[in-house]
Amino acid sequence: MAAKKITKTTTARGRKQDRARVAGGQDYEVSYEAKKTGRSKSAVKKAVKKVGNVRKKVEKKLAKKG
């Protein structure tokens, strides 16, 4: 059985991208998550502070409306 090859994307500066995280200090990421979940930017920032920056946890917290 062959192992799956996982390709990691890099930014223009050669850094690894981590799409599994939400950068609470980056306005474009907060705006994207707010638009995606239908919540306000401040709700997204509060969720990131409360549960950390793991995207799945943030989205779960925002889905609970609290």
Secondary structure, DSSP 8 states (H G I E B T S, - for coil): ---------B-TTS-B--TTB--TT-HHHHHHHHHHHT--HHHHHHHHHHH-SBHHHHHHHHHTT-
